[in-house]
């Protein structure tokens, strides 16, 4: 998208302490930049009777307070780094039609949790529970693949396949990948923690496991191969291994979320050898969680013991 520096800039209030600076562009309007302290911005579909068709490069760059941005269906172009380094940004709504989009739109948006596509209620009812809007956000913030920022192909078999391929490439990446660059650049803080050669791979594995848990909880169109590979990855990092981050992540971040324990169990991460230590770690968890683990033991291990005893009698 071409720059619009030589035309008169105008300003409109967005409410909540925000302003949009805009200029004429082609047959409509381009949003040039945002200023203010608003936490939500709804870009109007029309300004001065003309459609808002573009968002300029860096328009919302480094907006520290924004948590939600709604882009209207009239927008056709979004420029480079349009929302980059908006550190508090949680949710963005974009049109459900082809977009001409620039480079690294969401660079540094570490808290972005969902990119929602304007669509029918039927599509919303299908996509939201499946975690697809979260997958779209992860595509650009975790998997770093802007080919997946495609409102038209979003949710298709080919789209999901590519997403899973990028996920598996991330999982298979060496746990020290990126450390030398981080150290060389003199970074003292990465994702809010001080890292050294020992802690960096631990945090790297936890990052991979977060997205693996998410995908296993939202298995939309997942292939058997991807499903089994992710479960195997969890088993490689269960309690009792040298790298037990699959269990530590639950204890640290989701100690009373039953869904995480179910994924953990369904992945084969609970064994007779680690059961007692798992239960000991759960001493401060809810009664529901403890009951689930005890039922798991009864259903999977007690029967095995009973058959063993039966064999001995014979």
Buried (B, 14 or more C-beta within 10 A) or exposed (E): BEEBEEEEEBEBEBEEEBBBBBBBBBEBBBBBBBBBEBBBBBBBBEBEEBBBBBBBBBBBBEBEBBBBBBBBBBBBBBBBBBBBBBBBBBBBBBBBEEBEBBEBBBBBBBBBBBBBBBBEEEBBEBBEEBBBBBBBBBBBBBBBBBEBBBBEBBBEEEBBBBBBEBBBEBBEEEBEEEBEEBEEEEEEEBEEEEBEEEEBBBBBBBBBBBBBBBBBEBBBBBEEEBBEBBBEBBBBBBBEBEEBBBBBBBBEEBBEBBEBBBBBBEBEBBBEEBBEEBBEBBEEBEEEBEEBBEEBBEEBBEEEEEEEEEEEEE
